[in-house]
Amino acid sequence: MKITVDEDKCCGAGTCVLIAPDVFDQRDEDGIVVLLDESPGAELHAIVREAASVCPGVAIAVSEDA
């Protein structure tokens, strides 16, 4: 799994951080997503997929190829 984020699409809702805090964080100044782990372990794949699916800005992309 490989994760990418598009900061321009991020609206700062923070849902990804609530669901997967080991993978996502937010910048203090504006709440924009910060990717902590672009290739998380298999134990985190399900929650990363969930975070991507509920992102209101559709800012998280998940590739299963990596």
Distance bins in CASP14 RR format, pairs under 12 A and 6 or more apart:
PFRMAT RR
TARGET T0000
AUTHOR 0000-0000-0000
RMODE 2
METHOD distances of the structure
MODEL  1
1 20 0 0 0 0 0 1 0 0 0 0 0
1 23 0 0 0 0 0 1 0 0 0 0 0
1 37 0 0 0 0 1 0 0 0 0 0 0
1 38 0 0 0 0 1 0 0 0 0 0 0
1 39 1 0 0 1 0 0 0 0 0 0 0
1 40 1 0 0 1 0 0 0 0 0 0 0
1 41 1 0 0 1 0 0 0 0 0 0 0
1 42 1 0 0 1 0 0 0 0 0 0 0
1 43 0 0 0 0 0 1 0 0 0 0 0
1 44 0 0 0 0 1 0 0 0 0 0 0
1 45 1 0 1 0 0 0 0 0 0 0 0
1 46 0 0 0 0 0 1 0 0 0 0 0
1 47 0 0 0 0 0 1 0 0 0 0 0
1 48 1 0 0 1 0 0 0 0 0 0 0
1 49 0 0 0 0 1 0 0 0 0 0 0
1 52 0 0 0 0 0 1 0 0 0 0 0
1 60 0 0 0 0 0 1 0 0 0 0 0
1 61 0 0 0 0 0 1 0 0 0 0 0
1 62 1 0 0 1 0 0 0 0 0 0 0
1 63 1 0 0 1 0 0 0 0 0 0 0
1 64 1 0 1 0 0 0 0 0 0 0 0
1 65 0 0 0 0 1 0 0 0 0 0 0
1 66 1 0 0 1 0 0 0 0 0 0 0
2 23 0 0 0 0 0 1 0 0 0 0 0
2 35 0 0 0 0 0 1 0 0 0 0 0
2 37 0 0 0 0 0 1 0 0 0 0 0
2 38 1 0 0 1 0 0 0 0 0 0 0
2 39 1 0 1 0 0 0 0 0 0 0 0
2 40 0 0 0 0 1 0 0 0 0 0 0
2 41 0 0 0 0 0 1 0 0 0 0 0
2 45 0 0 0 0 0 1 0 0 0 0 0
2 48 0 0 0 0 0 1 0 0 0 0 0
2 52 0 0 0 0 0 1 0 0 0 0 0
2 60 0 0 0 0 0 1 0 0 0 0 0
2 61 0 0 0 0 1 0 0 0 0 0 0
2 62 1 0 0 1 0 0 0 0 0 0 0
2 63 1 0 1 0 0 0 0 0 0 0 0
2 64 0 0 0 0 1 0 0 0 0 0 0
2 65 1 0 0 1 0 0 0 0 0 0 0
2 66 1 1 0 0 0 0 0 0 0 0 0
3 16 0 0 0 0 1 0 0 0 0 0 0
3 20 0 0 0 0 1 0 0 0 0 0 0
3 22 0 0 0 0 0 1 0 0 0 0 0
3 23 1 0 0 1 0 0 0 0 0 0 0
3 24 0 0 0 0 1 0 0 0 0 0 0
3 33 0 0 0 0 0 1 0 0 0 0 0
3 34 0 0 0 0 0 1 0 0 0 0 0
3 35 1 0 0 1 0 0 0 0 0 0 0
3 36 0 0 0 0 1 0 0 0 0 0 0
3 37 1 0 0 1 0 0 0 0 0 0 0
3 38 1 0 1 0 0 0 0 0 0 0 0
3 39 1 0 0 1 0 0 0 0 0 0 0
3 40 1 0 0 1 0 0 0 0 0 0 0
3 41 0 0 0 0 0 1 0 0 0 0 0
3 44 0 0 0 0 1 0 0 0 0 0 0
3 45 0 0 0 0 1 0 0 0 0 0 0
3 47 0 0 0 0 0 1 0 0 0 0 0
3 48 1 0 0 1 0 0 0 0 0 0 0
3 49 0 0 0 0 1 0 0 0 0 0 0
3 51 0 0 0 0 1 0 0 0 0 0 0
3 52 1 0 0 1 0 0 0 0 0 0 0
3 55 0 0 0 0 0 1 0 0 0 0 0
3 59 0 0 0 0 0 1 0 0 0 0 0
3 60 1 0 0 1 0 0 0 0 0 0 0
3 61 1 0 0 1 0 0 0 0 0 0 0
3 62 1 0 1 0 0 0 0 0 0 0 0
3 63 1 0 0 1 0 0 0 0 0 0 0
3 64 0 0 0 0 0 1 0 0 0 0 0
3 65 0 0 0 0 0 1 0 0 0 0 0
3 66 0 0 0 0 1 0 0 0 0 0 0
4 10 0 0 0 0 0 1 0 0 0 0 0
4 33 0 0 0 0 0 1 0 0 0 0 0
4 35 1 0 0 1 0 0 0 0 0 0 0
4 38 1 0 0 1 0 0 0 0 0 0 0
4 39 0 0 0 0 0 1 0 0 0 0 0
4 48 0 0 0 0 0 1 0 0 0 0 0
4 52 0 0 0 0 0 1 0 0 0 0 0
4 59 0 0 0 0 1 0 0 0 0 0 0
4 60 1 0 0 1 0 0 0 0 0 0 0
4 61 1 0 1 0 0 0 0 0 0 0 0
4 62 0 0 0 0 1 0 0 0 0 0 0
4 63 1 0 0 1 0 0 0 0 0 0 0
4 65 0 0 0 0 0 1 0 0 0 0 0
4 66 0 0 0 0 0 1 0 0 0 0 0
5 12 0 0 0 0 0 1 0 0 0 0 0
5 14 0 0 0 0 0 1 0 0 0 0 0
5 16 0 0 0 0 1 0 0 0 0 0 0
5 17 0 0 0 0 0 1 0 0 0 0 0
5 20 0 0 0 0 0 1 0 0 0 0 0
5 23 0 0 0 0 0 1 0 0 0 0 0
5 24 1 0 0 1 0 0 0 0 0 0 0
5 25 0 0 0 0 0 1 0 0 0 0 0
5 26 0 0 0 0 0 1 0 0 0 0 0
5 27 0 0 0 0 0 1 0 0 0 0 0
5 32 0 0 0 0 1 0 0 0 0 0 0
5 33 1 0 1 0 0 0 0 0 0 0 0
5 34 0 0 0 0 1 0 0 0 0 0 0
5 35 1 0 1 0 0 0 0 0 0 0 0
5 36 0 0 0 0 0 1 0 0 0 0 0
5 37 0 0 0 0 0 1 0 0 0 0 0
5 38 0 0 0 0 1 0 0 0 0 0 0
5 48 0 0 0 0 0 1 0 0 0 0 0
5 51 0 0 0 0 0 1 0 0 0 0 0
5 52 0 0 0 0 1 0 0 0 0 0 0
5 55 0 0 0 0 1 0 0 0 0 0 0
5 57 0 0 0 0 0 1 0 0 0 0 0
5 58 0 0 0 0 0 1 0 0 0 0 0
5 59 1 0 1 0 0 0 0 0 0 0 0
5 60 1 0 1 0 0 0 0 0 0 0 0
5 61 1 0 0 1 0 0 0 0 0 0 0
5 62 0 0 0 0 0 1 0 0 0 0 0
6 32 0 0 0 0 0 1 0 0 0 0 0
6 33 0 0 0 0 1 0 0 0 0 0 0
6 35 0 0 0 0 0 1 0 0 0 0 0
6 52 0 0 0 0 0 1 0 0 0 0 0
6 55 0 0 0 0 1 0 0 0 0 0 0
6 57 0 0 0 0 1 0 0 0 0 0 0
6 58 0 0 0 0 1 0 0 0 0 0 0
6 59 1 0 1 0 0 0 0 0 0 0 0
6 60 0 0 0 0 1 0 0 0 0 0 0
6 61 1 0 0 1 0 0 0 0 0 0 0
7 26 0 0 0 0 0 1 0 0 0 0 0
7 27 0 0 0 0 1 0 0 0 0 0 0
7 30 0 0 0 0 1 0 0 0 0 0 0
7 31 0 0 0 0 0 1 0 0 0 0 0
7 32 1 0 1 0 0 0 0 0 0 0 0
7 33 1 0 0 1 0 0 0 0 0 0 0
7 34 0 0 0 0 1 0 0 0 0 0 0
7 35 0 0 0 0 1 0 0 0 0 0 0
7 57 0 0 0 0 0 1 0 0 0 0 0
7 59 1 0 0 1 0 0 0 0 0 0 0
7 60 0 0 0 0 0 1 0 0 0 0 0
8 32 0 0 0 0 1 0 0 0 0 0 0
8 33 0 0 0 0 0 1 0 0 0 0 0
8 57 0 0 0 0 1 0 0 0 0 0 0
8 58 0 0 0 0 0 1 0 0 0 0 0
8 59 1 0 0 1 0 0 0 0 0 0 0
9 32 0 0 0 0 1 0 0 0 0 0 0
9 33 0 0 0 0 1 0 0 0 0 0 0
9 52 0 0 0 0 0 1 0 0 0 0 0
9 55 0 0 0 0 1 0 0 0 0 0 0
9 56 0 0 0 0 1 0 0 0 0 0 0
9 57 1 0 1 0 0 0 0 0 0 0 0
9 58 1 0 1 0 0 0 0 0 0 0 0
9 59 1 1 0 0 0 0 0 0 0 0 0
9 60 0 0 0 0 1 0 0 0 0 0 0
9 61 0 0 0 0 1 0 0 0 0 0 0
10 16 0 0 0 0 1 0 0 0 0 0 0
10 17 0 0 0 0 0 1 0 0 0 0 0
10 24 0 0 0 0 0 1 0 0 0 0 0
10 25 0 0 0 0 0 1 0 0 0 0 0
10 26 0 0 0 0 1 0 0 0 0 0 0
10 27 0 0 0 0 1 0 0 0 0 0 0
10 30 0 0 0 0 1 0 0 0 0 0 0
10 31 1 0 0 1 0 0 0 0 0 0 0
10 32 1 0 1 0 0 0 0 0 0 0 0
10 33 1 0 1 0 0 0 0 0 0 0 0
10 34 0 0 0 0 1 0 0 0 0 0 0
10 35 0 0 0 0 0 1 0 0 0 0 0
10 55 0 0 0 0 1 0 0 0 0 0 0
10 56 0 0 0 0 1 0 0 0 0 0 0
10 57 1 0 0 1 0 0 0 0 0 0 0
10 58 0 0 0 0 1 0 0 0 0 0 0
10 59 1 0 1 0 0 0 0 0 0 0 0
10 60 0 0 0 0 1 0 0 0 0 0 0
10 61 0 0 0 0 0 1 0 0 0 0 0
11 26 0 0 0 0 0 1 0 0 0 0 0
11 30 0 0 0 0 0 1 0 0 0 0 0
11 31 0 0 0 0 1 0 0 0 0 0 0
11 32 0 0 0 0 1 0 0 0 0 0 0
11 33 0 0 0 0 1 0 0 0 0 0 0
11 55 0 0 0 0 1 0 0 0 0 0 0
11 56 1 0 1 0 0 0 0 0 0 0 0
11 57 1 0 1 0 0 0 0 0 0 0 0
11 58 0 0 0 0 1 0 0 0 0 0 0
11 59 1 0 0 1 0 0 0 0 0 0 0
11 60 0 0 0 0 0 1 0 0 0 0 0
12 18 0 0 0 0 0 1 0 0 0 0 0
12 24 0 0 0 0 0 1 0 0 0 0 0
12 25 0 0 0 0 0 1 0 0 0 0 0
12 26 1 0 0 1 0 0 0 0 0 0 0
12 27 0 0 0 0 1 0 0 0 0 0 0
12 28 0 0 0 0 0 1 0 0 0 0 0
12 29 0 0 0 0 0 1 0 0 0 0 0
12 30 1 0 0 1 0 0 0 0 0 0 0
12 31 1 0 1 0 0 0 0 0 0 0 0
12 32 1 0 0 1 0 0 0 0 0 0 0
12 33 1 0 0 1 0 0 0 0 0 0 0
12 34 0 0 0 0 0 1 0 0 0 0 0
12 55 0 0 0 0 1 0 0 0 0 0 0
12 56 0 0 0 0 1 0 0 0 0 0 0
12 57 0 0 0 0 1 0 0 0 0 0 0
12 59 0 0 0 0 1 0 0 0 0 0 0
12 60 0 0 0 0 0 1 0 0 0 0 0
13 19 0 0 0 0 0 1 0 0 0 0 0
13 24 0 0 0 0 0 1 0 0 0 0 0
13 26 0 0 0 0 1 0 0 0 0 0 0
13 31 0 0 0 0 1 0 0 0 0 0 0
13 32 0 0 0 0 0 1 0 0 0 0 0
13 33 0 0 0 0 1 0 0 0 0 0 0
13 51 0 0 0 0 0 1 0 0 0 0 0
13 54 0 0 0 0 1 0 0 0 0 0 0
13 55 1 0 0 1 0 0 0 0 0 0 0
13 56 1 0 1 0 0 0 0 0 0 0 0
13 57 1 0 0 1 0 0 0 0 0 0 0
13 58 0 0 0 0 0 1 0 0 0 0 0
13 59 0 0 0 0 1 0 0 0 0 0 0
13 60 0 0 0 0 0 1 0 0 0 0 0
14 20 0 0 0 0 0 1 0 0 0 0 0
14 21 0 0 0 0 0 1 0 0 0 0 0
14 24 1 0 0 1 0 0 0 0 0 0 0
14 25 0 0 0 0 1 0 0 0 0 0 0
14 26 1 0 1 0 0 0 0 0 0 0 0
14 27 0 0 0 0 0 1 0 0 0 0 0
14 30 0 0 0 0 0 1 0 0 0 0 0
14 31 1 0 0 1 0 0 0 0 0 0 0
14 32 0 0 0 0 1 0 0 0 0 0 0
14 33 1 0 0 1 0 0 0 0 0 0 0
14 34 0 0 0 0 0 1 0 0 0 0 0
14 51 0 0 0 0 1 0 0 0 0 0 0
14 54 0 0 0 0 0 1 0 0 0 0 0
14 55 0 0 0 0 1 0 0 0 0 0 0
14 56 0 0 0 0 1 0 0 0 0 0 0
14 57 0 0 0 0 0 1 0 0 0 0 0
14 59 0 0 0 0 0 1 0 0 0 0 0
14 60 0 0 0 0 0 1 0 0 0 0 0
15 21 0 0 0 0 0 1 0 0 0 0 0
15 24 0 0 0 0 1 0 0 0 0 0 0
15 26 0 0 0 0 0 1 0 0 0 0 0
15 31 0 0 0 0 0 1 0 0 0 0 0
15 33 0 0 0 0 1 0 0 0 0 0 0
15 47 0 0 0 0 0 1 0 0 0 0 0
15 50 0 0 0 0 1 0 0 0 0 0 0
15 51 1 0 0 1 0 0 0 0 0 0 0
15 52 0 0 0 0 0 1 0 0 0 0 0
15 53 0 0 0 0 0 1 0 0 0 0 0
15 54 1 0 1 0 0 0 0 0 0 0 0
15 55 1 0 0 1 0 0 0 0 0 0 0
15 56 1 0 0 1 0 0 0 0 0 0 0
15 57 0 0 0 0 1 0 0 0 0 0 0
15 58 0 0 0 0 0 1 0 0 0 0 0
15 59 0 0 0 0 0 1 0 0 0 0 0
15 60 0 0 0 0 1 0 0 0 0 0 0
16 22 0 0 0 0 0 1 0 0 0 0 0
16 23 1 0 0 1 0 0 0 0 0 0 0
16 24 1 0 1 0 0 0 0 0 0 0 0
16 25 0 0 0 0 1 0 0 0 0 0 0
16 26 0 0 0 0 1 0 0 0 0 0 0
16 31 0 0 0 0 0 1 0 0 0 0 0
16 32 0 0 0 0 0 1 0 0 0 0 0
16 33 1 0 0 1 0 0 0 0 0 0 0
16 34 0 0 0 0 1 0 0 0 0 0 0
16 35 0 0 0 0 1 0 0 0 0 0 0
16 36 0 0 0 0 0 1 0 0 0 0 0
16 47 0 0 0 0 1 0 0 0 0 0 0
16 48 0 0 0 0 1 0 0 0 0 0 0
16 49 0 0 0 0 0 1 0 0 0 0 0
16 50 0 0 0 0 1 0 0 0 0 0 0
16 51 1 0 1 0 0 0 0 0 0 0 0
16 52 1 0 0 1 0 0 0 0 0 0 0
16 53 0 0 0 0 0 1 0 0 0 0 0
16 54 0 0 0 0 1 0 0 0 0 0 0
16 55 1 0 0 1 0 0 0 0 0 0 0
16 56 0 0 0 0 0 1 0 0 0 0 0
16 57 0 0 0 0 0 1 0 0 0 0 0
16 58 0 0 0 0 0 1 0 0 0 0 0
16 59 0 0 0 0 1 0 0 0 0 0 0
16 60 1 0 0 1 0 0 0 0 0 0 0
16 62 0 0 0 0 0 1 0 0 0 0 0
17 23 0 0 0 0 1 0 0 0 0 0 0
17 24 1 0 1 0 0 0 0 0 0 0 0
17 25 1 0 0 1 0 0 0 0 0 0 0
17 26 1 0 1 0 0 0 0 0 0 0 0
17 27 0 0 0 0 0 1 0 0 0 0 0
17 31 0 0 0 0 1 0 0 0 0 0 0
17 32 0 0 0 0 0 1 0 0 0 0 0
17 33 1 0 0 1 0 0 0 0 0 0 0
17 34 0 0 0 0 1 0 0 0 0 0 0
17 35 0 0 0 0 0 1 0 0 0 0 0
17 36 0 0 0 0 1 0 0 0 0 0 0
17 47 0 0 0 0 0 1 0 0 0 0 0
17 51 0 0 0 0 1 0 0 0 0 0 0
17 54 0 0 0 0 0 1 0 0 0 0 0
17 55 0 0 0 0 0 1 0 0 0 0 0
17 60 0 0 0 0 0 1 0 0 0 0 0
18 24 0 0 0 0 1 0 0 0 0 0 0
18 25 0 0 0 0 0 1 0 0 0 0 0
18 26 0 0 0 0 0 1 0 0 0 0 0
18 33 0 0 0 0 0 1 0 0 0 0 0
18 47 0 0 0 0 0 1 0 0 0 0 0
18 50 0 0 0 0 0 1 0 0 0 0 0
18 51 0 0 0 0 1 0 0 0 0 0 0
18 54 0 0 0 0 1 0 0 0 0 0 0
18 55 0 0 0 0 0 1 0 0 0 0 0
19 33 0 0 0 0 0 1 0 0 0 0 0
19 44 0 0 0 0 0 1 0 0 0 0 0
19 46 0 0 0 0 0 1 0 0 0 0 0
19 47 1 0 1 0 0 0 0 0 0 0 0
19 48 0 0 0 0 1 0 0 0 0 0 0
19 49 0 0 0 0 1 0 0 0 0 0 0
19 50 1 0 1 0 0 0 0 0 0 0 0
19 51 1 0 1 0 0 0 0 0 0 0 0
19 52 0 0 0 0 1 0 0 0 0 0 0
19 53 0 0 0 0 1 0 0 0 0 0 0
19 54 1 0 0 1 0 0 0 0 0 0 0
19 55 0 0 0 0 1 0 0 0 0 0 0
19 60 0 0 0 0 0 1 0 0 0 0 0
20 33 0 0 0 0 0 1 0 0 0 0 0
20 35 0 0 0 0 0 1 0 0 0 0 0
20 36 0 0 0 0 1 0 0 0 0 0 0
20 37 0 0 0 0 1 0 0 0 0 0 0
20 40 1 0 0 1 0 0 0 0 0 0 0
20 41 0 0 0 0 0 1 0 0 0 0 0
20 43 0 0 0 0 0 1 0 0 0 0 0
20 44 1 0 0 1 0 0 0 0 0 0 0
20 45 0 0 0 0 0 1 0 0 0 0 0
20 46 0 0 0 0 1 0 0 0 0 0 0
20 47 1 0 1 0 0 0 0 0 0 0 0
20 48 1 0 1 0 0 0 0 0 0 0 0
20 49 0 0 0 0 1 0 0 0 0 0 0
20 50 1 0 0 1 0 0 0 0 0 0 0
20 51 1 0 1 0 0 0 0 0 0 0 0
20 52 0 0 0 0 1 0 0 0 0 0 0
20 53 0 0 0 0 0 1 0 0 0 0 0
20 54 0 0 0 0 0 1 0 0 0 0 0
20 55 0 0 0 0 0 1 0 0 0 0 0
20 60 0 0 0 0 1 0 0 0 0 0 0
20 62 0 0 0 0 0 1 0 0 0 0 0
21 33 0 0 0 0 0 1 0 0 0 0 0
21 34 0 0 0 0 0 1 0 0 0 0 0
21 36 0 0 0 0 1 0 0 0 0 0 0
21 37 0 0 0 0 0 1 0 0 0 0 0
21 40 0 0 0 0 0 1 0 0 0 0 0
21 44 0 0 0 0 0 1 0 0 0 0 0
21 47 0 0 0 0 1 0 0 0 0 0 0
21 48 0 0 0 0 0 1 0 0 0 0 0
21 51 0 0 0 0 1 0 0 0 0 0 0
22 35 0 0 0 0 0 1 0 0 0 0 0
22 36 1 0 0 1 0 0 0 0 0 0 0
22 37 1 0 0 1 0 0 0 0 0 0 0
22 40 1 0 0 1 0 0 0 0 0 0 0
22 41 0 0 0 0 1 0 0 0 0 0 0
22 43 0 0 0 0 1 0 0 0 0 0 0
22 44 1 0 0 1 0 0 0 0 0 0 0
22 45 0 0 0 0 0 1 0 0 0 0 0
22 47 0 0 0 0 1 0 0 0 0 0 0
22 48 0 0 0 0 1 0 0 0 0 0 0
22 51 0 0 0 0 0 1 0 0 0 0 0
23 33 0 0 0 0 0 1 0 0 0 0 0
23 34 0 0 0 0 0 1 0 0 0 0 0
23 35 1 0 0 1 0 0 0 0 0 0 0
23 36 1 0 1 0 0 0 0 0 0 0 0
23 37 1 0 1 0 0 0 0 0 0 0 0
23 38 0 0 0 0 1 0 0 0 0 0 0
23 39 0 0 0 0 1 0 0 0 0 0 0
23 40 1 0 1 0 0 0 0 0 0 0 0
23 41 0 0 0 0 1 0 0 0 0 0 0
23 43 0 0 0 0 0 1 0 0 0 0 0
23 44 1 0 0 1 0 0 0 0 0 0 0
23 45 0 0 0 0 0 1 0 0 0 0 0
23 46 0 0 0 0 0 1 0 0 0 0 0
23 47 1 0 0 1 0 0 0 0 0 0 0
23 48 1 0 1 0 0 0 0 0 0 0 0
23 49 0 0 0 0 0 1 0 0 0 0 0
23 50 0 0 0 0 0 1 0 0 0 0 0
23 51 1 0 0 1 0 0 0 0 0 0 0
23 52 0 0 0 0 0 1 0 0 0 0 0
23 60 0 0 0 0 1 0 0 0 0 0 0
23 62 0 0 0 0 0 1 0 0 0 0 0
24 31 0 0 0 0 0 1 0 0 0 0 0
24 32 0 0 0 0 0 1 0 0 0 0 0
24 33 1 0 1 0 0 0 0 0 0 0 0
24 34 1 0 0 1 0 0 0 0 0 0 0
24 35 1 0 0 1 0 0 0 0 0 0 0
24 36 1 0 0 1 0 0 0 0 0 0 0
24 37 0 0 0 0 1 0 0 0 0 0 0
24 38 0 0 0 0 0 1 0 0 0 0 0
24 40 0 0 0 0 0 1 0 0 0 0 0
24 44 0 0 0 0 0 1 0 0 0 0 0
24 47 0 0 0 0 1 0 0 0 0 0 0
24 48 0 0 0 0 1 0 0 0 0 0 0
24 50 0 0 0 0 0 1 0 0 0 0 0
24 51 1 0 0 1 0 0 0 0 0 0 0
24 52 0 0 0 0 1 0 0 0 0 0 0
24 54 0 0 0 0 0 1 0 0 0 0 0
24 55 0 0 0 0 1 0 0 0 0 0 0
24 59 0 0 0 0 0 1 0 0 0 0 0
24 60 1 0 0 1 0 0 0 0 0 0 0
25 31 0 0 0 0 1 0 0 0 0 0 0
25 32 0 0 0 0 1 0 0 0 0 0 0
25 33 1 0 0 1 0 0 0 0 0 0 0
25 34 1 0 1 0 0 0 0 0 0 0 0
25 35 0 0 0 0 1 0 0 0 0 0 0
25 36 1 0 1 0 0 0 0 0 0 0 0
25 37 0 0 0 0 0 1 0 0 0 0 0
26 32 1 0 0 1 0 0 0 0 0 0 0
26 33 1 0 0 1 0 0 0 0 0 0 0
26 34 1 0 0 1 0 0 0 0 0 0 0
26 35 0 0 0 0 0 1 0 0 0 0 0
26 36 0 0 0 0 0 1 0 0 0 0 0
26 59 0 0 0 0 0 1 0 0 0 0 0
27 33 0 0 0 0 1 0 0 0 0 0 0
27 34 1 0 1 0 0 0 0 0 0 0 0
27 35 0 0 0 0 0 1 0 0 0 0 0
28 34 0 0 0 0 1 0 0 0 0 0 0
31 59 0 0 0 0 0 1 0 0 0 0 0
32 57 0 0 0 0 0 1 0 0 0 0 0
32 59 0 0 0 0 1 0 0 0 0 0 0
33 51 0 0 0 0 1 0 0 0 0 0 0
33 52 0 0 0 0 0 1 0 0 0 0 0
33 55 0 0 0 0 1 0 0 0 0 0 0
33 56 0 0 0 0 0 1 0 0 0 0 0
33 57 0 0 0 0 1 0 0 0 0 0 0
33 58 0 0 0 0 0 1 0 0 0 0 0
33 59 1 0 0 1 0 0 0 0 0 0 0
33 60 1 0 0 1 0 0 0 0 0 0 0
33 61 0 0 0 0 0 1 0 0 0 0 0
34 59 0 0 0 0 0 1 0 0 0 0 0
34 60 0 0 0 0 0 1 0 0 0 0 0
35 48 0 0 0 0 0 1 0 0 0 0 0
35 51 0 0 0 0 0 1 0 0 0 0 0
35 52 0 0 0 0 0 1 0 0 0 0 0
35 59 0 0 0 0 0 1 0 0 0 0 0
35 60 0 0 0 0 1 0 0 0 0 0 0
35 61 0 0 0 0 0 1 0 0 0 0 0
35 62 0 0 0 0 0 1 0 0 0 0 0
36 44 0 0 0 0 0 1 0 0 0 0 0
36 48 0 0 0 0 0 1 0 0 0 0 0
36 51 0 0 0 0 0 1 0 0 0 0 0
37 43 0 0 0 0 0 1 0 0 0 0 0
37 44 1 0 0 1 0 0 0 0 0 0 0
37 45 0 0 0 0 0 1 0 0 0 0 0
37 47 0 0 0 0 0 1 0 0 0 0 0
37 48 0 0 0 0 1 0 0 0 0 0 0
37 51 0 0 0 0 0 1 0 0 0 0 0
38 44 0 0 0 0 0 1 0 0 0 0 0
38 48 0 0 0 0 0 1 0 0 0 0 0
38 60 0 0 0 0 0 1 0 0 0 0 0
38 61 0 0 0 0 0 1 0 0 0 0 0
38 62 0 0 0 0 0 1 0 0 0 0 0
38 63 0 0 0 0 0 1 0 0 0 0 0
38 66 0 0 0 0 1 0 0 0 0 0 0
39 45 0 0 0 0 0 1 0 0 0 0 0
39 48 0 0 0 0 0 1 0 0 0 0 0
39 62 0 0 0 0 0 1 0 0 0 0 0
39 63 0 0 0 0 1 0 0 0 0 0 0
39 64 0 0 0 0 0 1 0 0 0 0 0
39 65 0 0 0 0 0 1 0 0 0 0 0
39 66 1 0 1 0 0 0 0 0 0 0 0
40 46 0 0 0 0 0 1 0 0 0 0 0
40 47 0 0 0 0 1 0 0 0 0 0 0
40 48 1 0 1 0 0 0 0 0 0 0 0
40 49 0 0 0 0 0 1 0 0 0 0 0
40 51 0 0 0 0 0 1 0 0 0 0 0
40 52 0 0 0 0 0 1 0 0 0 0 0
40 62 0 0 0 0 0 1 0 0 0 0 0
40 66 0 0 0 0 0 1 0 0 0 0 0
41 47 0 0 0 0 0 1 0 0 0 0 0
41 48 0 0 0 0 1 0 0 0 0 0 0
41 66 0 0 0 0 0 1 0 0 0 0 0
42 48 0 0 0 0 0 1 0 0 0 0 0
42 49 0 0 0 0 0 1 0 0 0 0 0
42 64 0 0 0 0 0 1 0 0 0 0 0
44 50 0 0 0 0 0 1 0 0 0 0 0
44 51 0 0 0 0 1 0 0 0 0 0 0
44 52 0 0 0 0 0 1 0 0 0 0 0
44 62 0 0 0 0 0 1 0 0 0 0 0
45 51 0 0 0 0 0 1 0 0 0 0 0
45 52 0 0 0 0 0 1 0 0 0 0 0
45 62 0 0 0 0 1 0 0 0 0 0 0
45 63 0 0 0 0 0 1 0 0 0 0 0
45 64 0 0 0 0 1 0 0 0 0 0 0
45 66 0 0 0 0 0 1 0 0 0 0 0
46 52 0 0 0 0 0 1 0 0 0 0 0
46 53 0 0 0 0 0 1 0 0 0 0 0
46 62 0 0 0 0 0 1 0 0 0 0 0
47 53 0 0 0 0 0 1 0 0 0 0 0
47 54 0 0 0 0 0 1 0 0 0 0 0
47 60 0 0 0 0 0 1 0 0 0 0 0
47 62 0 0 0 0 0 1 0 0 0 0 0
48 54 0 0 0 0 0 1 0 0 0 0 0
48 55 0 0 0 0 0 1 0 0 0 0 0
48 60 1 0 0 1 0 0 0 0 0 0 0
48 61 0 0 0 0 0 1 0 0 0 0 0
48 62 1 0 0 1 0 0 0 0 0 0 0
48 63 0 0 0 0 0 1 0 0 0 0 0
48 64 0 0 0 0 0 1 0 0 0 0 0
49 55 0 0 0 0 0 1 0 0 0 0 0
49 60 0 0 0 0 1 0 0 0 0 0 0
49 61 0 0 0 0 0 1 0 0 0 0 0
49 62 1 0 1 0 0 0 0 0 0 0 0
49 63 0 0 0 0 0 1 0 0 0 0 0
49 64 0 0 0 0 1 0 0 0 0 0 0
50 60 0 0 0 0 0 1 0 0 0 0 0
50 62 0 0 0 0 0 1 0 0 0 0 0
51 57 0 0 0 0 0 1 0 0 0 0 0
51 58 0 0 0 0 0 1 0 0 0 0 0
51 59 0 0 0 0 0 1 0 0 0 0 0
51 60 1 0 0 1 0 0 0 0 0 0 0
51 61 0 0 0 0 0 1 0 0 0 0 0
51 62 0 0 0 0 1 0 0 0 0 0 0
52 58 0 0 0 0 1 0 0 0 0 0 0
52 59 0 0 0 0 1 0 0 0 0 0 0
52 60 1 0 1 0 0 0 0 0 0 0 0
52 61 1 0 0 1 0 0 0 0 0 0 0
52 62 1 0 1 0 0 0 0 0 0 0 0
52 63 0 0 0 0 0 1 0 0 0 0 0
52 64 0 0 0 0 0 1 0 0 0 0 0
53 60 0 0 0 0 1 0 0 0 0 0 0
53 61 0 0 0 0 0 1 0 0 0 0 0
53 62 0 0 0 0 1 0 0 0 0 0 0
54 60 0 0 0 0 1 0 0 0 0 0 0
55 61 0 0 0 0 1 0 0 0 0 0 0
55 62 0 0 0 0 0 1 0 0 0 0 0
END
